[in-house]
Amino acid sequence: MILLASFLPLAGCGWSSNLIATAAVGANVGSVATIQRSPADAVYSWWTGRDCSIVRLDEGKSYCRPTEPKPEPPVFCTRSLGTVNCWEDPASVPGSPRPVADGPAGLTTEQEADRVRTWP
């Protein structure tokens, strides 16, 4: 496209205002379709290091993606006779009982990288 546009002045046609408007609209539409932001959004996002897009505004969100807070540590719960006891501080649990849930206690490195990622 750029190569074709560079040969246009050689044909004697010049750059009419309609051609410039068509190229600008085409660049905006193609950019929003491929990277979900306009060229101006891409430059602003690159400059600030934040993920900003006019598409987010159209979805009713803020212009720039907010930084996600670190998740709260999970509550430590243990089995008891007929019930489950949950502890805010696992160090205060008497003995060393097994927790009820054997899930992860934090984010993986990939999840943490996605949480704090910037654009691009």
MDAnalysis code that builds the backbone (N, CA, C; Angstrom):
import MDAnalysis as mda
import numpy as np

u = mda.Universe.empty(360, n_residues=120, atom_resindex=np.repeat(np.arange(120), 3), trajectory=True)
u.add_TopologyAttr("name", ["N", "CA", "C"] * 120)
u.add_TopologyAttr("resid", np.arange(1, 121))
u.add_TopologyAttr("resname", ["MET", "ILE", "LEU", "LEU", "ALA", "SER", "PHE", "LEU", "PRO", "LEU", "ALA", "GLY", "CYS", "GLY", "TRP", "SER", "SER", "ASN", "LEU", "ILE", "ALA", "THR", "ALA", "ALA", "VAL", "GLY", "ALA", "ASN", "VAL", "GLY", "SER", "VAL", "ALA", "THR", "ILE", "GLN", "ARG", "SER", "PRO", "ALA", "ASP", "ALA", "VAL", "TYR", "SER", "TRP", "TRP", "THR", "GLY", "ARG", "ASP", "CYS", "SER", "ILE", "VAL", "ARG", "LEU", "ASP", "GLU", "GLY", "LYS", "SER", "TYR", "CYS", "ARG", "PRO", "THR", "GLU", "PRO", "LYS", "PRO", "GLU", "PRO", "PRO", "VAL", "PHE", "CYS", "THR", "ARG", "SER", "LEU", "GLY", "THR", "VAL", "ASN", "CYS", "TRP", "GLU", "ASP", "PRO", "ALA", "SER", "VAL", "PRO", "GLY", "SER", "PRO", "ARG", "PRO", "VAL", "ALA", "ASP", "GLY", "PRO", "ALA", "GLY", "LEU", "THR", "THR", "GLU", "GLN", "GLU", "ALA", "ASP", "ARG", "VAL", "ARG", "THR", "TRP", "PRO"])
u.atoms.positions = np.array([
    [0.827, -1.188, 0.000],
    [0.000, 0.000, 0.000],
    [0.871, 1.252, 0.000],
    [1.894, 1.254, 0.844],
    [2.776, 2.427, 0.915],
    [3.552, 2.578, -0.383],
    [4.010, 1.454, -0.922],
    [4.741, 1.497, -2.184],
    [3.857, 2.023, -3.297],
    [2.618, 1.587, -3.349],
    [1.684, 2.060, -4.367],
    [1.408, 3.544, -4.193],
    [1.255, 3.990, -2.971],
    [0.981, 5.403, -2.708],
    [2.181, 6.282, -3.059],
    [3.383, 5.735, -2.965],
    [4.555, 6.537, -3.297],
    [4.671, 6.793, -4.799],
    [4.071, 5.934, -5.618],
    [4.104, 6.137, -7.072],
    [2.981, 7.050, -7.571],
    [2.019, 7.379, -6.731],
    [0.877, 8.191, -7.129],
    [1.276, 9.585, -7.632],
    [2.191, 10.306, -6.980],
    [2.569, 11.625, -7.512],
    [3.261, 11.533, -8.879],
    [3.913, 10.414, -9.172],
    [4.571, 10.270, -10.469],
    [3.555, 10.148, -11.603],
    [2.349, 9.720, -11.297],
    [1.316, 9.577, -12.321],
    [0.665, 10.908, -12.646],
    [1.018, 11.948, -11.942],
    [0.466, 13.266, -12.213],
    [-0.845, 13.521, -11.498],
    [-1.271, 12.589, -10.663],
    [-2.558, 12.756, -9.981],
    [-2.430, 13.667, -8.764],
    [-1.309, 13.617, -8.103],
    [-1.119, 14.430, -6.909],
    [-1.890, 13.868, -5.732],
    [-1.858, 14.588, -4.644],
    [-2.542, 14.178, -3.416],
    [-3.767, 15.056, -3.252],
    [-4.928, 14.568, -3.620],
    [-6.153, 15.336, -3.430],
    [-6.612, 15.182, -1.981],
    [-7.496, 16.070, -1.568],
    [-7.993, 16.000, -0.200],
    [-8.810, 14.724, 0.020],
    [-9.492, 14.261, -1.011],
    [-10.252, 13.007, -0.883],
    [-9.316, 11.823, -0.684],
    [-8.198, 11.811, -1.383],
    [-7.242, 10.716, -1.241],
    [-6.621, 10.714, 0.155],
    [-6.297, 11.885, 0.648],
    [-5.720, 11.982, 1.993],
    [-6.734, 11.530, 3.039],
    [-7.993, 11.952, 2.912],
    [-9.033, 11.552, 3.859],
    [-9.272, 10.046, 3.808],
    [-9.281, 9.485, 2.609],
    [-9.484, 8.036, 2.456],
    [-8.338, 7.262, 3.088],
    [-7.114, 7.730, 2.894],
    [-5.960, 7.048, 3.487],
    [-5.992, 7.141, 5.009],
    [-6.393, 8.296, 5.555],
    [-6.454, 8.464, 7.008],
    [-7.534, 7.581, 7.617],
    [-8.705, 7.549, 7.002],
    [-9.786, 6.707, 7.509],
    [-9.403, 5.235, 7.387],
    [-8.791, 4.857, 6.270],
    [-8.361, 3.472, 6.081],
    [-7.327, 3.054, 7.115],
    [-6.409, 3.945, 7.430],
    [-5.402, 3.637, 8.451],
    [-6.040, 3.467, 9.824],
    [-7.007, 4.331, 10.153],
    [-7.687, 4.214, 11.446],
    [-8.504, 2.935, 11.539],
    [-9.270, 2.624, 10.499],
    [-10.113, 1.427, 10.511],
    [-9.243, 0.172, 10.568],
    [-8.193, 0.131, 9.761],
    [-7.302, -1.037, 9.765],
    [-6.584, -1.200, 11.085],
    [-6.197, -0.095, 11.693],
    [-5.504, -0.155, 12.982],
    [-6.432, -0.635, 14.085],
    [-7.654, -0.130, 14.128],
    [-8.609, -0.560, 15.156],
    [-8.962, -2.032, 14.962],
    [-9.069, -2.473, 13.711],
    [-9.413, -3.874, 13.451],
    [-8.280, -4.827, 13.838],
    [-7.036, -4.403, 13.701],
    [-5.929, -5.322, 13.956],
    [-5.362, -5.222, 15.365],
    [-5.133, -4.014, 15.877],
    [-4.505, -3.893, 17.205],
    [-5.430, -3.285, 18.247],
    [-6.716, -3.112, 17.922],
    [-7.733, -2.606, 18.858],
    [-7.433, -1.219, 19.392],
    [-6.758, -0.402, 18.605],
    [-6.525, 0.992, 18.976],
    [-6.192, 1.776, 17.712],
    [-6.464, 3.067, 17.748],
    [-6.151, 3.922, 16.603],
    [-4.653, 4.217, 16.594],
    [-4.131, 4.745, 15.486],
    [-2.711, 5.098, 15.491],
    [-2.349, 6.100, 16.597],
    [-3.238, 7.054, 16.873],
    [-2.971, 8.005, 17.959],
    [-2.946, 7.290, 19.310],
    [-3.847, 6.311, 19.498],
    [-3.841, 5.519, 20.733],
    [-2.548, 4.724, 20.857],
    [-2.089, 4.170, 19.742],
    [-0.857, 3.372, 19.764],
    [0.337, 4.229, 20.162],
    [0.401, 5.435, 19.628],
    [1.505, 6.338, 19.980],
    [1.411, 6.742, 21.450],
    [0.203, 7.079, 21.912],
    [0.025, 7.467, 23.316],
    [0.351, 6.301, 24.246],
    [-0.102, 5.098, 23.896],
    [0.187, 3.917, 24.716],
    [1.677, 3.635, 24.756],
    [2.333, 3.765, 23.621],
    [3.782, 3.545, 23.566],
    [4.509, 4.597, 24.406],
    [4.082, 5.837, 24.315],
    [4.739, 6.934, 25.020],
    [4.583, 6.805, 26.537],
    [3.375, 6.446, 26.997],
    [3.118, 6.366, 28.433],
    [3.413, 4.995, 29.018],
    [3.456, 3.956, 28.174],
    [3.665, 2.596, 28.665],
    [2.406, 1.981, 29.238],
    [1.269, 2.633, 29.067],
    [-0.007, 2.118, 29.557],
    [-0.805, 1.556, 28.392],
    [-1.812, 0.763, 28.674],
    [-2.663, 0.160, 27.647],
    [-3.889, 1.043, 27.470],
    [-3.850, 1.951, 26.489],
    [-4.922, 2.919, 26.273],
    [-5.527, 2.722, 24.889],
    [-6.857, 2.878, 24.796],
    [-7.514, 2.658, 23.513],
    [-8.868, 3.337, 23.476],
    [-9.216, 3.868, 22.308],
    [-10.530, 4.456, 22.088],
    [-11.595, 3.370, 22.101],
    [-11.207, 2.132, 21.807],
    [-12.138, 1.003, 21.831],
    [-12.629, 0.771, 23.257],
    [-11.763, 0.973, 24.245],
    [-12.172, 0.837, 25.642],
    [-13.255, 1.861, 25.989],
    [-13.139, 3.081, 25.478],
    [-14.161, 4.095, 25.720],
    [-15.489, 3.681, 25.103],
    [-15.441, 3.086, 23.907],
    [-16.647, 2.636, 23.235],
    [-17.328, 1.517, 24.024],
    [-16.567, 0.731, 24.769],
    [-17.112, -0.343, 25.597],
    [-17.593, 0.170, 26.952],
    [-17.466, 1.477, 27.208],
    [-17.919, 2.055, 28.469],
    [-16.891, 1.957, 29.581],
    [-15.646, 1.686, 29.241],
    [-14.576, 1.568, 30.230],
    [-13.747, 2.844, 30.217],
    [-12.734, 2.917, 31.076],
    [-11.835, 4.072, 31.085],
    [-10.930, 4.019, 29.858],
    [-10.341, 5.160, 29.487],
    [-9.491, 5.217, 28.300],
    [-8.279, 4.304, 28.438],
    [-7.636, 4.320, 29.599],
    [-6.474, 3.459, 29.839],
    [-6.853, 2.345, 30.803],
    [-6.300, 1.168, 30.562],
    [-6.568, 0.019, 31.432],
    [-5.932, 0.290, 32.787],
    [-6.705, 0.176, 33.880],
    [-6.122, 0.423, 35.199],
    [-5.179, -0.710, 35.594],
    [-4.233, -0.400, 36.447],
    [-3.319, -1.412, 36.963],
    [-4.086, -2.281, 37.950],
    [-4.044, -3.580, 37.733],
    [-4.785, -4.486, 38.605],
    [-4.073, -4.623, 39.943],
    [-4.840, -4.578, 41.031],
    [-4.210, -4.749, 42.346],
    [-3.788, -6.205, 42.546],
    [-2.838, -6.385, 43.408],
    [-2.382, -7.732, 43.736],
    [-3.514, -8.445, 44.473],
    [-3.793, -9.697, 44.147],
    [-4.900, -10.392, 44.818],
    [-4.614, -10.637, 46.294],
    [-5.679, -10.677, 47.058],
    [-5.562, -10.958, 48.482],
    [-5.088, -12.395, 48.680],
    [-4.280, -12.653, 49.679],
    [-3.879, -14.042, 49.931],
    [-5.096, -14.862, 50.335],
    [-5.165, -16.113, 49.913],
    [-6.331, -16.920, 50.249],
    [-6.392, -17.218, 51.748],
    [-7.602, -17.401, 52.230],
    [-7.818, -17.736, 53.635],
    [-7.397, -19.188, 53.844],
    [-6.754, -19.457, 54.949],
    [-6.282, -20.803, 55.266],
    [-7.372, -21.513, 56.059],
    [-7.978, -22.558, 55.487],
    [-9.060, -23.292, 56.137],
    [-8.620, -24.732, 56.396],
    [-9.010, -25.235, 57.560],
    [-8.687, -26.611, 57.938],
    [-9.970, -27.342, 58.303],
    [-9.907, -28.665, 58.225],
    [-11.060, -29.485, 58.606],
    [-11.122, -29.603, 60.134],
    [-12.332, -29.644, 60.600],
    [-12.565, -29.839, 62.023],
    [-13.686, -30.880, 62.141],
    [-14.090, -31.231, 63.319],
    [-15.166, -32.212, 63.468],
    [-16.489, -31.605, 63.014],
    [-16.964, -32.016, 61.847],
    [-18.253, -31.571, 61.345],
    [-18.283, -30.175, 60.765],
    [-17.179, -29.480, 60.709],
    [-17.168, -28.107, 60.190],
    [-15.791, -27.779, 59.625],
    [-15.686, -26.614, 59.085],
    [-14.409, -26.126, 58.557],
    [-14.052, -24.860, 59.309],
    [-12.834, -24.771, 59.787],
    [-12.337, -23.575, 60.479],
    [-11.414, -22.820, 59.537],
    [-11.592, -21.520, 59.439],
    [-10.739, -20.700, 58.585],
    [-9.911, -19.754, 59.456],
    [-8.663, -19.572, 59.056],
    [-7.708, -18.791, 59.827],
    [-7.155, -17.675, 58.949],
    [-7.103, -16.465, 59.474],
    [-6.510, -15.358, 58.723],
    [-5.002, -15.456, 58.723],
    [-4.438, -15.946, 59.810],
    [-2.991, -16.072, 59.928],
    [-2.640, -17.557, 60.051],
    [-2.115, -18.176, 58.966],
    [-1.798, -19.605, 59.031],
    [-0.769, -19.937, 60.106],
    [0.018, -18.983, 60.556],
    [1.016, -19.251, 61.593],
    [0.362, -19.491, 62.948],
    [-0.866, -19.017, 63.141],
    [-1.535, -19.188, 64.427],
    [-2.287, -20.512, 64.547],
    [-2.233, -21.351, 63.498],
    [-2.922, -22.639, 63.525],
    [-2.126, -23.601, 64.401],
    [-2.788, -24.240, 65.394],
    [-2.053, -25.196, 66.230],
    [-1.690, -26.448, 65.436],
    [-0.491, -26.934, 65.623],
    [-0.026, -28.106, 64.884],
    [0.300, -27.730, 63.446],
    [0.230, -28.688, 62.558],
    [0.449, -28.407, 61.130],
    [-0.586, -29.165, 60.312],
    [-1.854, -28.745, 60.411],
    [-2.897, -29.450, 59.672],
    [-2.845, -29.153, 58.176],
    [-3.430, -30.061, 57.417],
    [-3.514, -29.868, 55.973],
    [-4.652, -28.917, 55.654],
    [-4.477, -28.035, 54.677],
    [-5.583, -27.139, 54.311],
    [-6.684, -27.910, 53.575],
    [-7.891, -27.339, 53.577],
    [-9.023, -27.956, 52.894],
    [-8.803, -27.920, 51.389],
    [-8.372, -26.800, 50.870],
    [-8.148, -26.653, 49.426],
    [-6.665, -26.751, 49.132],
    [-6.330, -27.535, 48.131],
    [-4.928, -27.691, 47.745],
    [-4.588, -26.844, 46.531],
    [-5.182, -25.679, 46.416],
    [-4.943, -24.805, 45.274],
    [-3.707, -23.949, 45.469],
    [-3.371, -23.173, 44.449],
    [-2.206, -22.295, 44.562],
    [-2.465, -21.167, 45.557],
    [-1.428, -20.759, 46.237],
    [-1.543, -19.694, 47.224],
    [-1.178, -18.326, 46.659],
    [-0.770, -18.265, 45.411],
    [-0.394, -16.998, 44.800],
    [-0.447, -17.096, 43.291],
    [0.013, -16.063, 42.634],
    [0.028, -16.029, 41.180],
    [1.286, -16.700, 40.641],
    [1.153, -17.312, 39.464],
    [2.340, -17.835, 38.789],
    [3.102, -16.658, 38.204],
    [4.311, -16.888, 37.736],
    [5.091, -15.791, 37.155],
    [4.428, -15.254, 35.895],
    [3.779, -16.122, 35.116],
    [3.082, -15.664, 33.910],
    [1.869, -14.810, 34.271],
    [1.131, -15.218, 35.305],
    [-0.029, -14.435, 35.731],
    [0.401, -13.081, 36.294],
    [1.476, -13.049, 37.043],
    [1.978, -11.783, 37.586],
    [2.455, -10.873, 36.466],
    [3.117, -11.441, 35.463],
    [3.575, -10.639, 34.323],
    [2.389, -10.068, 33.559],
    [1.305, -10.841, 33.410],
    [0.115, -10.342, 32.721],
    [-0.574, -9.270, 33.550],
    [-0.552, -9.392, 34.868],
    [-1.203, -8.414, 35.737],
    [-0.535, -7.036, 35.656],
    [0.787, -7.008, 35.545],
    [1.505, -5.741, 35.549],
    [2.012, -5.341, 34.166],
    [1.523, -6.000, 33.121],
    [2.041, -5.732, 31.772],
    [1.715, -4.311, 31.314],
    [2.551, -3.821, 30.430],
    [2.322, -2.521, 29.799],
    [2.189, -2.759, 28.298],
    [1.887, -1.707, 27.572],
    [1.747, -1.851, 26.129],
    [2.902, -1.134, 25.468],
    [3.511, -1.598, 24.494],
    [3.265, -2.765, 23.663],
    [3.867, -3.983, 24.219],
])
